[in-house]
Amino acid sequence: MQQHIEEYLARASQYSHQRRSFALQSMSSSARQVFELLPLLLHFNHPLLPGYINDDVPSGISQFSPSARHQIMLQQYFGCFFPEPDAMTAPIWGLYSMGSTASMGQSTQSDLDIWVCHGHTLSLAQRALLQSKCSLISEWAAQYDIELNFFLVEEHQFKSGAISELSADNCGSAQHLLLLDEFYRTSLRIAGKYLVWYAVPADLDEPYDEFVRRHVESGIFNPDCWLDLGGLDMIPAEEYFGSALWQLYKGIDSPYKAVLKLVLMEAYSADYPKTRLLSTEAKARFQQPEVFAPDHRLDPYYMMLQRVTDYLLRIRDYTRLDLVRRCFYLKNNERFSLPNLLGNQDWPRQVMKKLVREWQWDDDRLRYLNTRNRWKVLQVKAAYSELLDALMLSYRNLIHFARLNNISESINAEDIGILSRKLYAAFESLPGKVTLINPQVSPDLSETDLSFVQVVDGCANEAGWYLYSQPLDCRMMVGQKVLEHASYVSKLVAWGYFNELLVSDTQLHLQVKKGELDEQRLTEFTKDLRHAFPVHVPPASNLALTRPCEINHLGIFLNLESDPTAQWTGKVIEFDAAKPDIFAFGRGESPQCLIGSIDLVYRNSWHEVRTLHFDGIEAVPDSLVTILTKMHRDANPPEHIDVFCYSRHFRSVILNDYRQLLVECIKYRLAPDNQRRIKTLMVGLHKIGIFFEARGVSAKKLDNSLDFYSEHSSSKLARQPLRLDAGVVPTIPGIVNAQASEGLIQYFFETKGSDLNIYIVDEQNRVEVYQQFDGSKDELVQGINRFYTSTQEQFEAASAPINFNLPQYYDIVERDGKVDVQPYRSPVAASPTDATHGDTEKIQA
């Protein structure tokens, strides 16, 4: 065995050197600089180096000795030289990259995912300091446009089942051993100890951990030279559900890579429980004397393609097979658009050419794929739709696998809530929602011309608005495809703007059949939309995703399509000049509301962009009720409210009066007390009552006293909670009413001594109460999630929609004498590093 270990060590050292050389050659000059400096920045701790906090930060990498080149780099970039720390006591045991680095999947735009492995003896304070140092180094790398992500990994983390906090880069509890599988098959040693994994025989007959323990005790594996993160004897079926959610989550921004990884999880599950992991297969190939780098059979991306291809051929899914081949090509085709500067060392180029020949792709297909950077909206929409269908089919198949194996989710309730909410915001198609169609598919969708064409009822085409990417020229319009259709023009403009078709120099064209909209007003609207809403904003925080969504930024556009004042030309209008009432304007028996249409565009705390349109006499009350019902009573008021008006007359008065009314209504809705309020106003000829109650807002016409009192009483009765418990009528805690959010199902858990009360708020904010519940909260949450995630009907039709709008779960707690709620978290094993995490949006271990 000792002879094999020495042989594997020599092969591992040479293999790492060759892969590192290939990785550096494939990087941009800035990325190469950052990558080479990484071990120095973690090996040393000095005020002149990026990441320095204080002298207490753990530093020093085991088995690492800076070379003469390293010493030159320290002097060149930072003007200093430092003595080497004592390597025997170095707290960092190893530095490894994972992912696409040094593989066929690497491009000049690839980010760097770095595992910083350390021993279990680091204190919580030391880990927090090391994490902060890594975060500062990431900020330094960002100055060179390099995305650098660090993950602190404790030596026993995977053996104990400990998990880290979910973040944009860290999968939290969504993956565990499957994450280790990906690490083993893609990792590249940068500095530090060698991984025991590759020195353990691939055809091992005994448990991995037992084998390693025996050879550590016998001295074959010297802990000073080798790092063991644990074995992969068996991946539990429970991991596949969390992995599917995580890959879908990553697919929001990187769909081509996510399709490959999600189908790989599907292929893994198809072979369960006799799954042969790619990490094990990679190790077996590595240990064969005749296979050695550079050899595409060792490349993790090539191996993934091979496994996925075998699976799809086996189930005869030729549609997805063609798609995954295109995904693989597009993920790896950057180097084909650049000169071959590596000569014979550019083996991925030769492998890709060989694959293309095997797939029998013609020149037309290659030209189409190679021009992806010039794809416009129709090509991108088709590509996005195909990618989304494939992602959802794989997810559906993995959920089916979970149900067949009667498994519960290993992912905790808080993480599943965050992931599903993020997927809901990204993928759920809802009326009025602006769907973003270009997740890294094409770099530029901007159009020089956009035409908005209105079709009225009675025509051959569906009524509404149609968007084209040509001027309104009959010769140019013939045979052109519609880019998008909507029932109101503001939805089309918002869709074009947030998908970046509509840019500052886009020429707008308009064809109107009815209404007061003209090209000048349309152009004004687009400028106002651009002024009010940035296209790109930071991702929604995990904290926001654990709470009911709130309106962060609200844009209100009055009289865009319909302007009652446009017909005043040549007419005599009598009104009270001292205080004109824009909701009931004019003297006499026929007062008129000066607001004919209202368009809303808003971005919520989950970072969905929604649009709504109201017109006619009901526009004012309906818009107010809609806005207010999207605010639970404990919500924060919108951070920004922008109101614009396009009336020919009285613009400023209409704008100010509507805004003042809205602000007053928001104040009533978010009032901290439980008082029931009624706001009345005249809209044209009608008196309208807006009723503010604990869990909702409604509006009714109140044209006489009888209407007022009957509505007042019936509204109270209609909003009584539905109580399913027997005996004493329970009191619903005020915090439940305050958190009730329309469109969500919410579970509130209240513990009183040994009793557990459950309050369930449905999408219409009705409440069911279960007192003295006897059972496990965690089992209840898992069962509810399984029910909402998949129903039998979803497996009977491949096109059935996925429901990502899972319920939210909260514990009712008391803090500083006040009742509050906090997201429910499953009682799963947590990483020791959890206690050091404050801001979940920072890079997590």
ChimeraX attribute file (.defattr): number of C-alpha atoms within 10 A of each C-alpha:
attribute: neighborCount
match mode: 1-to-1
recipient: residues
	/A:1	11
	/A:2	11
	/A:3	9
	/A:4	13
	/A:5	17
	/A:6	13
	/A:7	15
	/A:8	21
	/A:9	18
	/A:10	12
	/A:11	19
	/A:12	20
	/A:13	13
	/A:14	14
	/A:15	19
	/A:16	20
	/A:17	15
	/A:18	14
	/A:19	19
	/A:20	19
	/A:21	12
	/A:22	20
	/A:23	20
	/A:24	17
	/A:25	16
	/A:26	22
	/A:27	19
	/A:28	14
	/A:29	13
	/A:30	14
	/A:31	23
	/A:32	16
	/A:33	16
	/A:34	20
	/A:35	22
	/A:36	16
	/A:37	15
	/A:38	16
	/A:39	22
	/A:40	24
	/A:41	21
	/A:42	24
	/A:43	22
	/A:44	20
	/A:45	23
	/A:46	16
	/A:47	11
	/A:48	11
	/A:49	18
	/A:50	19
	/A:51	23
	/A:52	22
	/A:53	16
	/A:54	12
	/A:55	10
	/A:56	12
	/A:57	21
	/A:58	22
	/A:59	21
	/A:60	26
	/A:61	30
	/A:62	24
	/A:63	19
	/A:64	21
	/A:65	17
	/A:66	14
	/A:67	9
	/A:68	9
	/A:69	10
	/A:70	16
	/A:71	14
	/A:72	14
	/A:73	18
	/A:74	19
	/A:75	13
	/A:76	11
	/A:77	12
	/A:78	12
	/A:79	11
	/A:80	14
	/A:81	14
	/A:82	12
	/A:83	7
	/A:84	14
	/A:85	17
	/A:86	12
	/A:87	18
	/A:88	12
	/A:89	13
	/A:90	20
	/A:91	21
	/A:92	26
	/A:93	28
	/A:94	28
	/A:95	26
	/A:96	23
	/A:97	23
	/A:98	19
	/A:99	22
	/A:100	21
	/A:101	24
	/A:102	26
	/A:103	24
	/A:104	25
	/A:105	22
	/A:106	22
	/A:107	20
	/A:108	15
	/A:109	13
	/A:110	17
	/A:111	17
	/A:112	21
	/A:113	19
	/A:114	23
	/A:115	23
	/A:116	24
	/A:117	24
	/A:118	22
	/A:119	17
	/A:120	13
	/A:121	11
	/A:122	15
	/A:123	12
	/A:124	14
	/A:125	14
	/A:126	16
	/A:127	21
	/A:128	22
	/A:129	19
	/A:130	24
	/A:131	26
	/A:132	19
	/A:133	23
	/A:134	26
	/A:135	19
	/A:136	16
	/A:137	22
	/A:138	21
	/A:139	18
	/A:140	17
	/A:141	21
	/A:142	13
	/A:143	10
	/A:144	13
	/A:145	13
	/A:146	22
	/A:147	17
	/A:148	22
	/A:149	22
	/A:150	23
	/A:151	20
	/A:152	22
	/A:153	21
	/A:154	24
	/A:155	18
	/A:156	15
	/A:157	20
	/A:158	19
	/A:159	15
	/A:160	12
	/A:161	14
	/A:162	19
	/A:163	24
	/A:164	23
	/A:165	20
	/A:166	22
	/A:167	20
	/A:168	17
	/A:169	16
	/A:170	18
	/A:171	26
	/A:172	24
	/A:173	27
	/A:174	27
	/A:175	23
	/A:176	24
	/A:177	19
	/A:178	20
	/A:179	14
	/A:180	18
	/A:181	18
	/A:182	16
	/A:183	17
	/A:184	23
	/A:185	24
	/A:186	23
	/A:187	25
	/A:188	26
	/A:189	22
	/A:190	21
	/A:191	24
	/A:192	26
	/A:193	23
	/A:194	25
	/A:195	21
	/A:196	21
	/A:197	21
	/A:198	22
	/A:199	23
	/A:200	21
	/A:201	18
	/A:202	18
	/A:203	10
	/A:204	10
	/A:205	8
	/A:206	9
	/A:207	11
	/A:208	17
	/A:209	15
	/A:210	11
	/A:211	14
	/A:212	20
	/A:213	12
	/A:214	12
	/A:215	15
	/A:216	14
	/A:217	11
	/A:218	10
	/A:219	11
	/A:220	15
	/A:221	20
	/A:222	13
	/A:223	15
	/A:224	15
	/A:225	15
	/A:226	19
	/A:227	21
	/A:228	17
	/A:229	19
	/A:230	20
	/A:231	20
	/A:232	20
	/A:233	15
	/A:234	13
	/A:235	20
	/A:236	14
	/A:237	18
	/A:238	19
	/A:239	24
	/A:240	28
	/A:241	26
	/A:242	26
	/A:243	24
	/A:244	27
	/A:245	25
	/A:246	24
	/A:247	25
	/A:248	27
	/A:249	24
	/A:250	20
	/A:251	22
	/A:252	19
	/A:253	15
	/A:254	16
	/A:255	24
	/A:256	24
	/A:257	19
	/A:258	23
	/A:259	26
	/A:260	24
	/A:261	25
	/A:262	27
	/A:263	30
	/A:264	23
	/A:265	22
	/A:266	25
	/A:267	20
	/A:268	22
	/A:269	20
	/A:270	15
	/A:271	12
	/A:272	16
	/A:273	12
	/A:274	11
	/A:275	13
	/A:276	14
	/A:277	20
	/A:278	20
	/A:279	23
	/A:280	21
	/A:281	16
	/A:282	20
	/A:283	20
	/A:284	17
	/A:285	16
	/A:286	22
	/A:287	21
	/A:288	9
	/A:289	10
	/A:290	7
	/A:291	14
	/A:292	16
	/A:293	15
	/A:294	16
	/A:295	11
	/A:296	18
	/A:297	16
	/A:298	21
	/A:299	21
	/A:300	24
	/A:301	25
	/A:302	19
	/A:303	18
	/A:304	17
	/A:305	20
	/A:306	13
	/A:307	17
	/A:308	25
	/A:309	22
	/A:310	13
	/A:311	20
	/A:312	20
	/A:313	12
	/A:314	10
	/A:315	8
	/A:316	11
	/A:317	12
	/A:318	13
	/A:319	10
	/A:320	22
	/A:321	19
	/A:322	13
	/A:323	18
	/A:324	24
	/A:325	18
	/A:326	18
	/A:327	20
	/A:328	21
	/A:329	19
	/A:330	17
	/A:331	17
	/A:332	19
	/A:333	20
	/A:334	15
	/A:335	17
	/A:336	13
	/A:337	9
	/A:338	8
	/A:339	8
	/A:340	12
	/A:341	11
	/A:342	11
	/A:343	9
	/A:344	10
	/A:345	13
	/A:346	17
	/A:347	15
	/A:348	22
	/A:349	17
	/A:350	12
	/A:351	14
	/A:352	18
	/A:353	12
	/A:354	11
	/A:355	13
	/A:356	15
	/A:357	10
	/A:358	9
	/A:359	11
	/A:360	8
	/A:361	11
	/A:362	10
	/A:363	9
	/A:364	9
	/A:365	10
	/A:366	13
	/A:367	10
	/A:368	12
	/A:369	16
	/A:370	17
	/A:371	11
	/A:372	16
	/A:373	13
	/A:374	15
	/A:375	19
	/A:376	19
	/A:377	23
	/A:378	15
	/A:379	15
	/A:380	20
	/A:381	17
	/A:382	12
	/A:383	18
	/A:384	20
	/A:385	13
	/A:386	13
	/A:387	21
	/A:388	17
	/A:389	16
	/A:390	22
	/A:391	23
	/A:392	21
	/A:393	21
	/A:394	22
	/A:395	24
	/A:396	24
	/A:397	19
	/A:398	26
	/A:399	24
	/A:400	18
	/A:401	20
	/A:402	20
	/A:403	16
	/A:404	9
	/A:405	12
	/A:406	10
	/A:407	17
	/A:408	17
	/A:409	21
	/A:410	21
	/A:411	26
	/A:412	21
	/A:413	22
	/A:414	21
	/A:415	26
	/A:416	28
	/A:417	26
	/A:418	23
	/A:419	26
	/A:420	23
	/A:421	27
	/A:422	25
	/A:423	21
	/A:424	19
	/A:425	24
	/A:426	21
	/A:427	19
	/A:428	18
	/A:429	12
	/A:430	10
	/A:431	11
	/A:432	21
	/A:433	20
	/A:434	23
	/A:435	19
	/A:436	18
	/A:437	19
	/A:438	21
	/A:439	16
	/A:440	15
	/A:441	22
	/A:442	16
	/A:443	13
	/A:444	17
	/A:445	20
	/A:446	20
	/A:447	19
	/A:448	15
	/A:449	18
	/A:450	23
	/A:451	20
	/A:452	24
	/A:453	18
	/A:454	20
	/A:455	18
	/A:456	14
	/A:457	9
	/A:458	8
	/A:459	8
	/A:460	8
	/A:461	10
	/A:462	14
	/A:463	16
	/A:464	15
	/A:465	22
	/A:466	23
	/A:467	22
	/A:468	20
	/A:469	25
	/A:470	20
	/A:471	18
	/A:472	18
	/A:473	9
	/A:474	9
	/A:475	8
	/A:476	11
	/A:477	15
	/A:478	8
	/A:479	8
	/A:480	10
	/A:481	13
	/A:482	12
	/A:483	15
	/A:484	16
	/A:485	20
	/A:486	19
	/A:487	16
	/A:488	20
	/A:489	23
	/A:490	26
	/A:491	25
	/A:492	21
	/A:493	21
	/A:494	24
	/A:495	25
	/A:496	24
	/A:497	21
	/A:498	21
	/A:499	21
	/A:500	18
	/A:501	21
	/A:502	23
	/A:503	19
	/A:504	13
	/A:505	10
	/A:506	14
	/A:507	16
	/A:508	20
	/A:509	21
	/A:510	17
	/A:511	16
	/A:512	16
	/A:513	10
	/A:514	11
	/A:515	13
	/A:516	19
	/A:517	19
	/A:518	15
	/A:519	14
	/A:520	11
	/A:521	15
	/A:522	21
	/A:523	15
	/A:524	15
	/A:525	19
	/A:526	20
	/A:527	13
	/A:528	16
	/A:529	23
	/A:530	17
	/A:531	10
	/A:532	18
	/A:533	20
	/A:534	10
	/A:535	11
	/A:536	7
	/A:537	8
	/A:538	6
	/A:539	12
	/A:540	17
	/A:541	18
	/A:542	22
	/A:543	14
	/A:544	16
	/A:545	22
	/A:546	22
	/A:547	22
	/A:548	23
	/A:549	23
	/A:550	21
	/A:551	25
	/A:552	17
	/A:553	20
	/A:554	22
	/A:555	20
	/A:556	22
	/A:557	22
	/A:558	27
	/A:559	28
	/A:560	25
	/A:561	26
	/A:562	21
	/A:563	21
	/A:564	19
	/A:565	19
	/A:566	13
	/A:567	10
	/A:568	11
	/A:569	9
	/A:570	6
	/A:571	7
	/A:572	7
	/A:573	10
	/A:574	10
	/A:575	16
	/A:576	10
	/A:577	8
	/A:578	6
	/A:579	8
	/A:580	15
	/A:581	21
	/A:582	22
	/A:583	21
	/A:584	21
	/A:585	21
	/A:586	20
	/A:587	12
	/A:588	8
	/A:589	8
	/A:590	11
	/A:591	19
	/A:592	21
	/A:593	24
	/A:594	26
	/A:595	29
	/A:596	22
	/A:597	22
	/A:598	24
	/A:599	23
	/A:600	21
	/A:601	24
	/A:602	23
	/A:603	21
	/A:604	19
	/A:605	21
	/A:606	25
	/A:607	23
	/A:608	20
	/A:609	22
	/A:610	21
	/A:611	22
	/A:612	19
	/A:613	20
	/A:614	20
	/A:615	18
	/A:616	13
	/A:617	19
	/A:618	17
	/A:619	18
	/A:620	23
	/A:621	19
	/A:622	19
	/A:623	20
	/A:624	19
	/A:625	19
	/A:626	14
	/A:627	18
	/A:628	23
	/A:629	19
	/A:630	19
	/A:631	27
	/A:632	23
	/A:633	28
	/A:634	19
	/A:635	19
	/A:636	13
	/A:637	18
	/A:638	17
	/A:639	9
	/A:640	14
	/A:641	17
	/A:642	18
	/A:643	18
	/A:644	24
	/A:645	23
	/A:646	23
	/A:647	24
	/A:648	15
	/A:649	15
	/A:650	14
	/A:651	16
	/A:652	12
	/A:653	15
	/A:654	25
	/A:655	21
	/A:656	14
	/A:657	15
	/A:658	20
	/A:659	17
	/A:660	12
	/A:661	15
	/A:662	19
	/A:663	14
	/A:664	12
	/A:665	22
	/A:666	20
	/A:667	13
	/A:668	21
	/A:669	26
	/A:670	20
	/A:671	16
	/A:672	11
	/A:673	11
	/A:674	14
	/A:675	11
	/A:676	13
	/A:677	15
	/A:678	17
	/A:679	14
	/A:680	14
	/A:681	16
	/A:682	20
	/A:683	24
	/A:684	22
	/A:685	16
	/A:686	16
	/A:687	16
	/A:688	22
	/A:689	22
	/A:690	21
	/A:691	22
	/A:692	25
	/A:693	20
	/A:694	23
	/A:695	25
	/A:696	24
	/A:697	21
	/A:698	18
	/A:699	19
	/A:700	19
	/A:701	18
	/A:702	20
	/A:703	14
	/A:704	10
	/A:705	9
	/A:706	10
	/A:707	13
	/A:708	16
	/A:709	12
	/A:710	12
	/A:711	18
	/A:712	15
	/A:713	10
	/A:714	10
	/A:715	15
	/A:716	13
	/A:717	10
	/A:718	10
	/A:719	16
	/A:720	11
	/A:721	15
	/A:722	13
	/A:723	14
	/A:724	12
	/A:725	13
	/A:726	10
	/A:727	6
	/A:728	7
	/A:729	10
	/A:730	13
	/A:731	7
	/A:732	13
	/A:733	13
	/A:734	13
	/A:735	15
	/A:736	26
	/A:737	21
	/A:738	20
	/A:739	23
	/A:740	30
	/A:741	28
	/A:742	21
	/A:743	16
	/A:744	18
	/A:745	21
	/A:746	23
	/A:747	22
	/A:748	24
	/A:749	21
	/A:750	19
	/A:751	15
	/A:752	9
	/A:753	6
	/A:754	8
	/A:755	11
	/A:756	17
	/A:757	17
	/A:758	21
	/A:759	20
	/A:760	21
	/A:761	28
	/A:762	18
	/A:763	14
	/A:764	15
	/A:765	24
	/A:766	20
	/A:767	25
	/A:768	17
	/A:769	22
	/A:770	17
	/A:771	16
	/A:772	15
	/A:773	15
	/A:774	11
	/A:775	9
	/A:776	9
	/A:777	16
	/A:778	16
	/A:779	13
	/A:780	11
	/A:781	20
	/A:782	18
	/A:783	14
	/A:784	13
	/A:785	20
	/A:786	18
	/A:787	12
	/A:788	14
	/A:789	17
	/A:790	18
	/A:791	15
	/A:792	10
	/A:793	10
	/A:794	16
	/A:795	15
	/A:796	9
	/A:797	9
	/A:798	13
	/A:799	12
	/A:800	13
	/A:801	14
	/A:802	18
	/A:803	15
	/A:804	23
	/A:805	19
	/A:806	22
	/A:807	20
	/A:808	26
	/A:809	23
	/A:810	22
	/A:811	17
	/A:812	21
	/A:813	14
	/A:814	11
	/A:815	9
	/A:816	6
	/A:817	7
	/A:818	7
	/A:819	12
	/A:820	16
	/A:821	19
	/A:822	14
	/A:823	17
	/A:824	23
	/A:825	17
	/A:826	17
	/A:827	10
	/A:828	15
	/A:829	13
	/A:830	17
	/A:831	20
	/A:832	16
	/A:833	22
	/A:834	16
	/A:835	12
	/A:836	16
	/A:837	16
	/A:838	9
	/A:839	12
	/A:840	14
	/A:841	17
	/A:842	14
	/A:843	23
	/A:844	27
	/A:845	28
